[in-house]
Amino acid sequence: MAVGKEEILKARTDNREYRRIVLPNSLQVLLISDPDTDKCAASMDVSVGSFSDPDGLEGLAHFLEHMLFYASEKYPLEDSYSKYITEHGGRTNAFTATEHTNYYFDINPDGFEEALDRFAQFFIKPLMSADATTREIKAVDSENQKNLLSDGWRMNQLQKHLSAANHPYHKFSTGNWDTLEVQPKAKGLDTRHELIKFYEEYYSANIMHLVIYGKEKLDKIQGLVEDKFKEIRNIDRSCLRFTGEPCTSEHLEILVRTVPIKEGHKLRLAWPITPEIHHYKEWPCRYLCHLIGHEGEGSLYYILKTLGWATGLSAGESDSTLDFSFFKVVIDLTDAGQEHMQDIVGLLFKYISLLQQSGVCKWIFDELSAVCETKFHYQDKIQPISYVVNISSNMQIYPPKDWLVRSSLPSNFSPAIIQMVLNKLSPNNVRIFWESKKFEGDTNMFEPWYGTAYCMEKITGSRIQEWIASSPNENLHLPARNMFIPTDLSLKNENENEKVKIPVLLRKSPYATLWYKPDTMFFTPKAYVKIDFNCPHASCSPEAEVLTSIFTDLLMDYLNDYAYYAEVAGLYYGINHTESGFQVTLVGYNHKLRILLETVVEKIASFKVKADRFSVIKEMVTKQYQNYKFQQPYGQAMYYCSLILQDQTWPLMEQLEVLPHLEVEDLAKFVPLMLSRAFLVCYTAGNLESTEAESMILHVEDVFFKGSNPICQPLFPSQHLTNRVVKLEKGKNFIYPVEGLNRSDKNSSLVHYIQVHRDDFTLNVKLELFGLIAKQPAFHQLRSVEQLGYITALKPRNDYGICGLQFIIQSTVKGPGHIDLRVEEFLKTFESKLYEMTNDEFKSNVNTLIDMKLEKHKNLREEAGFYWWEISDGTLKFDRKEAEIAALRQLTQQELIEFYNEHIKVGAPRKRTLSVRVYGNPHSSEYASDKSSPVQPCTVKIDDIFTFRRSQPLYASFKGNFGHVKL
């Protein structure tokens, strides 16, 4: 046993304890002790990934990742690991990358020791039965089917396809039925045998890195780890290195035109570079990414935006390994930008030339370093499950002392190293990928795995030089110094705030309510401010809905070059369209938050429509609406479910219909009307004193409601907006069958929704407890055993305080009508589980749910999200957790069974069900027959959503009249 004595650098505000150990089998482990945690977690990173897939068995590493979850010699019951984790309030997952595979889970502390034992068996003696192997190949294939019409997956694979065929970067990594079943069989290979061979050849303790996050002292955690993980075998496997560049000269200086699935145009430029990991303290990529991706005045994006050619730009390192990497710039083009591709490429290289001429600037590096040092030392706590994955994924490539810091703190200013990477960004080794539907019919090749159409031509550096020369002469320049960098990081009146445990209504006026919650948990110099503008005119028609959306996008557009500096400095803002108007959110360091807030408020108050920006934003919004049809079918099913249930919501297709006819004058007339009547609901939290919070909101009131000609008038009592939800009829099963919007999509989907009750503590916990008990068995039966589809979930649903359960399943193998029957069959067979459950099992599930409710918020955003939900729904039950825990402690098993019999059981006279069935292309004949066939007794087919919605009773709204909230 070797114990590392070196110091592991950590944030100044981090009071957790860390220890590095190395087990006798050479497994490297980082132990983390956090006495305050209410979740424990673990992550194992294995330094082998899809690059190691054998030729002709594409996706084998990914398939192995799936298979290790099934069973082990010590715990042979299939899916018992996932069942145990779920029953103890946890989650579990894994992912396969190019050079590593990561397995992880979290769990309530009382289940951690056994969970670790079960987890360790993945790497000691897993069982990979023949039956499970065949079934799980179908799950991998279903996962791949889900990705086939995703532009992200398609374009990533096209870039890999246009690389050296003998380099692993070229490979297809997900796997499918063909690569894991059909092709191996044709070659006389047994996939299960190859799977076991792959595991035995590559899974060795000496190339694994484990992170354990526990509540106990380090010595106790260390004892657990030594006991559970010592039996992982060490075959002294060397870490695989994949030397050589994936792109030869044949794959550089290329222009690839390709056809995406979605509407819109994109330009992707990529250059092979030296991976930044070899210079992570010098930060060459981060420095260049900061400048090339900047959005302030004088930046490349600012110029492209001003010209009306781009709506987004990102830059940075991508596809990084120890041996190769790419620097990529991705630009979202407008229709006008699509016509100016050569000018845009020319301007990008002009900006790179500006960086060459300016030299590497120490002040920019120092400013970035200062921002990142503050960010590191005042970082928010995150969920332990995310924390352990972040660390374990990087342990192989960083020395132990930097396992937590990684590349967060640049310390060596090295112009030569930054210059070395900058020199790589030349016209002579660029790869340009240009995406647009305008190329349909003009391509002559297809990428084999996703079928992406493309054509390719060589493009010389001298030709790009011509583009540079002919591009517009614009005033490109380096960013200004950042005025938003916080210098006051002090904490306010800690003692005074201790007694404020939940939000208090600090102020109420005819114009606004102000809720205030000081920071009593996190002690960071950060604040959260949300101002919700409730404007009845914003949502009174499909036209109003679209105009409000364009208004919020234009505001963000107008503010972008100014507010981008705040974002760089760790102060974030958003202006979002809501169902009742729009809301302004600011979160980050509190020091200069008010400066940003006042600027945002002034922009809203003085809003004028700029015709050139209106046309760009209108075009962007139009494409967003048009692209809705390419959403995953399960997302479409959830959308239809919301449209059926939520009163006064307008369908996207109606909004798309009115959009082409809206012009500058329409928005110019609409905005004053929208703002003419408003009520503001405000929430302020964090490192703010109550007087500061009140002063901010008084300022906002003054801007909008005061003066001789105020922008806003208070709402009339009759105008306060409510959220109403359709109350489904008892004893009825409503069905809405609809064809998928993208007829090329082979996936069908089902949302089987069971509506139960209006928010009530006792009923809430009964519903949640049933969901907890049924969640993993539903996944096991419907996905693992029946293999209906990769996306299979049982989740709670809450529409403005109206609570229920929903099964969400997406499938290529079965149509939604069949899946609906399988969901009902599952519920029938599951009934016996409730009756057979022992009293100890029942109590264990109750205690798990109590522990989940006792889980503390990890950071200010998380806490604000919880309280804002209560405020926006109007439920205002800030003591929800405590009240529901009290209800749980009183709950009996018989009461849970009675709840099931009344609300969940198939055929129960009081049960309310809605099945939204989205039919993919292969199931279109089933759609036709389901649409025309007579329905079963107690089943109602919904033909028209709005006729149905108008005919149904509604639940009472919690939201009511915010102006009448009592102090």
C-alpha positions, 0 to 999 in steps of 0.5 A: 500500500502506497500512500501519497504524501504530496499536497493536492491543491484545492480551493480556499473555500473548500473544507473537504479533506482529500487523500490519494492512495494507491492499492497493492494492485496499482489502482490509483484512488482519490478519497474525499471526505465531506461530513456535510454531504447527504449523498455519497458517490463514486466514479471509476475511470478505465483508460480504454475506450472506443479507439481500442475497438477491434476492426469489424466490431465497432462499438465493442467498448461502448457495448461492454460499458452497457453489459457491466451493469447487468450482473456479477458472480457475487450479485448474479441477479440481473439489474440488481445493482441498478435496483439497489442504487435506485432503492437507496435514493441514487442514480447510476450511469456510464459513458464511453469516450475515445480513450477512457470509459467512466462508470459512476453512481451516487446514493444515500449514505446508509447504502454506500458500503454495499453499493461500493461492493456491488460497484467493485464487482464490475471490475472483479467478476462481471457476468455477461450471460448470452441472453443478456448480451443479445438483448443489450445489443438491441439497446445499443442499436436503439441508442444509435437509432436515436442519434441517426437524425441528430446533426451533432452526431452526424457532423462529428462522424463526418469529420472523423470519416474524412481522416486517415482510415488507419487512425482510430479517430476514423472509427464509428464508436457507438455500435449498432445491430449490424456491427455487433451482431450481423457482421461478427456472425457473418465472420464466424465470431461470437460477440459475447466471446469477443466482449469477454476477450476485450474485457480480459485484455484491457480492464486492469487495475493499473490503468484505472482511477477511482474517486470516492466521495463519502461522509465518513473520515478518510481512514474509514473510507480508505478501509472500505476502498481497500476491502472492496477494490483490492481484488481487481486484477492487475495485468500490468496493462500499459496505457494505450497511446495512439500516435500519429496525426489523424489528418494527413495532407489529404485531409487538410486544406479541404472544403466540405459542403454537407447537408444537415437535417435541421434548417440553418447554416453552419461553418466549422473550421478545424486545425490540428494542434498540439494538445493543450494538456502538454501545456496546461499551465501556459493555457495556449488554447484558452487564451486564443479561445478567449480572443477568437470567441470574444463577443465584445466590440471589435471582436470577430463575432461583433463584426459578423453580427453587425454585418448581419452574417452570424448569430453565434460563434464559439471557439476552442479545443476539441476532440483532444487526446494526449497525442492529437487535438483540434482547435475549432471555430463554429459559426452559425450563419444567417441566410445572408452569411451563407452567401458570404462564406468566403468573406467570413473565412477571410475575416476570421483569418484577418482576426488571426492575423491581428493576433499575430501582429499584436503579439501575445498580450500579458495584460490579457493573460493576467486578466484571464488568470485573475478571472479564473483564479476567482472562479476556482477559489469561489466555485460553487459546490456541485452534486457529488456525482458530477464532482467525482466524474469531473475528477476521475476523468482527468486523473490519467492526464494530470499529476496528482497535485493538480487533480482538482485544479486541472487547467483552472489556474494558469501560472506560466505566461509563455508567449512562445507556447501561445504563439506556437499554437497560433501559428498552427491556425493557418490557411495551409492546414485548415479543414472547413465544413460548411453545412446548409440545406442549400447543398441538397442535390449538389453532393456526390458522396455519403458518410457510411454510418449516418448517411450524411450527404456531402461533397469535398474539394481541395482548397489551397492556402493561396485561394484563402489568401484571396478571400482574405484580401477581398473580405471587408475592411472592418475595425477588428480589434482586441477587447477592452479591459473588463470592468466587470471583474469583481474586486469586492468579495466580502460577505454581508452580515452573516450573523444577521441573516442566520435566522432567515431560513426561507424567503420572506416577502420583503415588499408588496406594492401595486406594481410588484412583490419582492421575495428575499432570501439571504445566503445562510448556507453557501457563504460565497460572494454571489447573488441571484436576482429574478424579475418576472414581468407578468404582462397579460398582452404578452400571451393573448394570441399566437402573434403576441407569443411570437412577438414577445419571443422576438422582443426578448431575443432582440434585447439579448442581441442589443445587450450582447457586446456589453454584457459579454464582459460580465459573463467572462467575469462570472456574472451571467444574465438572461432575458427569457420569454415565459408563458405569462410575459418575460423574465430577467435573471442575473446570477453571479458575483454580487459586486457589480450585479446592480450595474448590469441590472440597471443597464438591462432595465434601461434597455427594456425601458428604451426599447426601439426596434432596429430593422436590420436586427429584427430581420436577423432575429425573425429569421433565427426564430423562424428556423427554431420553429421549423426545426421543432419537427426534428425534435426527438419523438419523445420530446414531441409526445411531451409537447403534445401532452403539455398542449393538451393539459395546459390551458391558454397555450398556443400551438407551435404550428400556429405561431409558425403560421403567423411568423412570416407576416410579422414586420418591424411595425408590428413589434414597434406597436406591440411592445408598448402595448405589452408593457402597458399593463404589468406586474413584477414578481421579484426574487432576490437571494444570496450575498445581498442585504435586504436594503440592497434588494429593496433598493434594486426593485424600487429602482425598477419600479421607478423606471417602469411605473413612475414619472409623468408618462409611465411605461407600465400601469399596474394590473387590474385585479381581473388581469392577474394571470393564472395557470390552469390545467385540464382536469381529466375525467375519472375512470377515463383513458384519453388517447391522442394518436399523432404521426411524428412530424419528421417522416424520415424518423423511424422512432415512435414514442409514447407518453403514458400519463397518469394524473393524480391530484392537486398539490397536497403533502400527503398525496405528494408523498404517496405518489413519490413513494410509488414512483421510487418503488416502481422506477427501477422495475419499470426500467428493468422490465420495459427496457432490459427484458422487453427491449422496447427502446433505449429511452425508457423512463418512469418520472413524476410530472408536475403541471403548475402544482397538478401532480402525476406520473408519466412513462416515457418510451421511444422505440423503433421496434414497436409502435406506441399502441403496443407499448401502451399495452406493455405499460399497462401489463407492467402495472398489472404485474407490479401490483403483486410487488406492492402486496408482497413487500415486507414491512422492512422493505416498505420502511426502507423505501420510506427512509430512502425518500426521507433521505432524498428530501433531506438533501441540502441544496448544493449552491445558490442556483439550486436553492433559488430554483427550488424557491422560485418554483414555489413562487412561480406556481403560486404554491408558496410552500417553502416548508415543503420538505419538512411537511412532506417528511412529516407526512411520510413518517405517518404513512402506512403500507396499507395507505400506499396500497389504497392509493395505488388501487384508487389512482394507479391500478389499471381499470380503477374507477377513479383513475385518470390517464392520457396516452400521447402516441407519436407514430414514426415512419415504420408504424404509419400503418398502425397509426392509420388502423389505430386512428380508425378503429373503435375504442375500448369502453372507458377510452376516449380518442382525442381528435382535436386538442383544442376542441377537447381542451375547451370541453374539459373542466380545469383545476383551480390555479394556485397562482391567483392574484400576486397583488393580494399575497398577504404579508 
